[in-house]
Amino acid sequence: MKKAPAFGHSGFLMESPAALQSASRRGPAVVAGLLWLAAGLSAGYWVLQALGRSPVTPLTVAPPSAIQVDTLAVARVLGAQPQAAATAAAPVSTGTQYNLLGVVAASAAGGAALIAVNGQPPRPYRVGASLEGGLVLQSVSRRSARLGLSMAGPTTVELALPANPGAPS
């Protein structure tokens, strides 16, 4: 059996009946206080968000520039052979304007030639490619190249590799 404390209280705080009643009422008050604190912090956050924003200003965007397409470069990349101009200047009938420096004859319809035009540095030309002066490289053989106004036209200029006296025959 428990002894009743003298003078209605004990040395321990939680053993008195008044302390037990206040402890049972304190729990809901603490929970309510925490909920009100959370609600106040949430409201404060949203107020600060609303006050801290500047008005939305639209950005000016420059219109896109028109794309410039080099159709000849695109055709060359895709493997098209340039066509000789129909109104090409009349080519020189002698081979003095063109100097053949090398030939790669892959087949009758293919190959390439290394040709210098008017003393400029030599450039490689594939069969069917246009040269300066309006001529087209028609065909190549082991030691020569044929030039004409078009692929199907007659040969206007025939270039031969220079004779190399030190090369074996």
C-alpha positions as CSV (number, residue, x, y, z in Angstrom):
1,M,0.0,0.0,0.0
2,K,1.0,3.4,-0.7
3,K,1.4,5.9,2.0
4,A,-0.2,9.3,1.5
5,P,2.3,12.0,1.5
6,A,2.2,14.5,4.3
7,F,0.8,17.9,3.5
8,G,-0.6,16.7,0.1
9,H,2.7,16.6,-1.7
10,S,5.8,14.5,-2.0
11,G,9.4,15.2,-2.8
12,F,9.0,14.1,-6.4
13,L,7.3,16.5,-8.7
14,M,5.3,14.1,-10.8
15,E,3.8,12.1,-7.9
16,S,1.4,14.8,-6.9
17,P,-2.1,14.7,-8.3
18,A,-2.0,18.3,-9.6
19,A,1.2,17.5,-11.5
20,L,-0.4,14.4,-13.1
21,Q,-3.3,16.5,-14.3
22,S,-1.2,19.2,-15.8
23,A,1.1,16.7,-17.6
24,S,-1.9,15.0,-19.3
25,R,-3.1,18.5,-20.6
26,R,0.4,19.6,-21.7
27,G,0.8,17.1,-24.6
28,P,-2.0,18.4,-26.8
29,A,-0.9,22.0,-26.1
30,V,2.7,21.2,-27.2
31,V,1.4,19.5,-30.4
32,A,-0.9,22.4,-31.2
33,G,1.9,24.9,-30.6
34,L,4.2,23.0,-33.0
35,L,1.5,22.9,-35.6
36,W,0.9,26.7,-35.3
37,L,4.7,27.3,-35.6
38,A,4.8,25.2,-38.7
39,A,1.8,27.1,-40.2
40,G,3.4,30.4,-39.4
41,L,6.8,29.5,-40.9
42,S,5.0,28.2,-44.0
43,A,3.0,31.4,-44.4
44,G,6.2,33.5,-43.8
45,Y,8.0,31.5,-46.5
46,W,5.3,32.2,-49.1
47,V,5.0,35.9,-48.2
48,L,8.8,36.3,-48.7
49,Q,8.6,34.4,-52.0
50,A,5.8,36.7,-53.2
51,L,7.5,39.9,-52.1
52,G,11.0,38.9,-53.3
53,R,10.1,38.3,-57.0
54,S,10.5,40.9,-59.6
55,P,8.0,41.2,-62.4
56,V,8.5,38.9,-65.4
57,T,10.1,40.7,-68.3
58,P,10.1,39.1,-71.7
59,L,13.4,38.6,-73.4
60,T,13.9,39.9,-76.9
61,V,15.1,37.1,-79.2
62,A,16.8,38.0,-82.4
63,P,15.2,36.4,-85.5
64,P,17.2,33.5,-86.9
65,S,19.3,34.5,-89.9
66,A,18.6,32.9,-93.2
67,I,20.9,29.9,-93.8
68,Q,23.2,30.3,-96.8
69,V,23.6,27.0,-98.6
70,D,26.4,26.4,-101.0
71,T,24.8,24.0,-103.4
72,L,28.0,23.3,-105.3
73,A,29.8,22.3,-102.1
74,V,26.9,20.1,-101.0
75,A,26.8,18.4,-104.4
76,R,30.6,17.8,-104.3
77,V,30.3,16.2,-100.8
78,L,27.6,14.0,-102.0
79,G,29.7,12.8,-105.0
80,A,28.2,14.8,-107.9
81,Q,30.5,15.6,-110.7
82,P,30.4,19.2,-111.8
83,Q,29.0,19.8,-115.3
84,A,30.8,21.9,-117.9
85,A,29.1,25.2,-118.6
86,A,27.3,25.3,-121.9
87,T,28.6,28.8,-122.5
88,A,32.2,28.1,-121.7
89,A,34.9,30.1,-123.3
90,A,36.6,28.4,-126.2
91,P,39.6,26.5,-124.8
92,V,43.1,26.9,-126.1
93,S,43.9,24.1,-128.6
94,T,47.5,23.7,-127.5
95,G,48.6,22.0,-124.2
96,T,50.7,25.0,-123.1
97,Q,48.1,26.2,-120.6
98,Y,47.9,22.8,-118.8
99,N,50.8,20.8,-117.4
100,L,50.3,17.2,-116.5
101,L,52.4,16.2,-113.5
102,G,50.9,12.8,-112.4
103,V,48.2,10.3,-113.3
104,V,46.3,7.6,-111.3
105,A,44.4,5.4,-113.7
106,A,42.1,3.2,-111.7
107,S,39.9,2.0,-114.5
108,A,38.6,3.1,-117.9
109,A,35.9,5.3,-116.3
110,G,37.8,6.3,-113.2
111,G,41.0,7.8,-112.1
112,A,42.6,11.2,-111.4
113,A,45.2,13.5,-112.8
114,L,47.5,16.0,-111.1
115,I,47.4,19.1,-113.4
116,A,48.9,22.6,-113.1
117,V,47.0,25.3,-114.8
118,N,48.7,28.5,-116.0
119,G,51.8,27.9,-113.8
120,Q,49.8,27.7,-110.6
121,P,50.4,24.9,-108.0
122,P,49.1,21.6,-109.3
123,R,45.7,20.3,-108.1
124,P,44.2,16.8,-108.4
125,Y,41.2,16.4,-110.7
126,R,39.0,13.3,-110.9
127,V,37.6,12.1,-114.3
128,G,34.6,14.3,-115.0
129,A,35.8,17.3,-113.0
130,S,35.9,20.8,-114.6
131,L,39.2,22.5,-115.0
132,E,39.9,26.2,-115.3
133,G,39.2,27.4,-118.8
134,G,36.0,25.4,-119.3
135,L,37.5,22.0,-120.0
136,V,36.5,18.7,-118.4
137,L,38.9,15.8,-117.6
138,Q,37.4,13.2,-119.9
139,S,39.7,10.2,-119.2
140,V,43.2,9.2,-118.0
141,S,45.5,6.5,-119.1
142,R,48.9,5.2,-117.9
143,R,50.9,8.3,-119.0
144,S,48.3,10.8,-120.4
145,A,45.1,12.7,-119.8
146,R,42.4,13.8,-122.2
147,L,40.5,17.1,-121.9
148,G,37.4,18.2,-123.7
149,L,34.4,20.5,-123.5
150,S,32.2,17.7,-122.1
151,M,32.5,14.1,-121.1
152,A,30.8,12.9,-124.2
153,G,32.3,15.5,-126.6
154,P,35.5,15.2,-128.6
155,T,38.9,15.4,-127.0
156,T,40.2,19.0,-127.4
157,V,43.6,18.7,-125.5
158,E,45.7,15.6,-124.8
159,L,48.3,16.0,-122.1
160,A,51.2,13.6,-121.7
161,L,53.5,13.1,-118.7
162,P,57.0,14.6,-119.3
163,A,59.6,12.1,-120.3
164,N,61.8,11.1,-117.3
165,P,65.2,10.0,-118.7
166,G,66.2,8.2,-115.4
167,A,63.0,6.0,-115.2
168,P,63.2,2.4,-116.5
169,S,61.1,1.7,-119.6
